[in-house]
Amino acid sequence: MPNNKWRNVVHHQCLFQSVRHASCLPKFALFFQLEVLTMIHRSLLAGLTGLLMLTSLAASAADTASIEKAQKLASEAGCFACHTVKHQAAKDGSLPVGPAWEDVAAQYKGKPGAAEFLTRIVLEGSNPYASHWKNKAAGLAMPPNAVAINERDARQLVSWILSLAK
């Protein structure tokens, strides 16, 4: 028994001081390899975390830029004369001229061909007899806007509007 106890002490000393005992070498090598692997694992995790944070910041900046671009397009084309981004109840109880874009996004969320249909509505106008915004908008037909906005910009605007769906 005293021999085993002495051997454990020697192994412990080998790990934390220096390699003096030949029987310590395999254990010390294993311990060293595990420490190196742990350091590599931590470095990789830190690197991946940093990369994810940078990707998130870049995506956020891109989203902000696309929002600003879409709102600028809408402003220049005169869309805000009839539409708002968020649904806002009027103080006097009257309905807005056109539906809020969050309502449009919710109405067309997941519907096939919605982007193409809405782009056509923006450019060519809507049917005054097809009022599917009853009790949400004044019910006036959307006028054709091809003179105020080109098709490419209309597609970008509609894409942004549809992205507002929750």
Secondary structure as GFF3:
##gff-version 3
##sequence-region A 1 166
A	DSSP	alpha_helix	2	16	.	.	.	ID=ss1
A	DSSP	three_ten_helix	22	24	.	.	.	ID=ss2
A	DSSP	alpha_helix	25	77	.	.	.	ID=ss3
A	DSSP	three_ten_helix	79	81	.	.	.	ID=ss4
A	DSSP	alpha_helix	101	108	.	.	.	ID=ss5
A	DSSP	alpha_helix	114	124	.	.	.	ID=ss6
A	DSSP	alpha_helix	151	162	.	.	.	ID=ss7
###
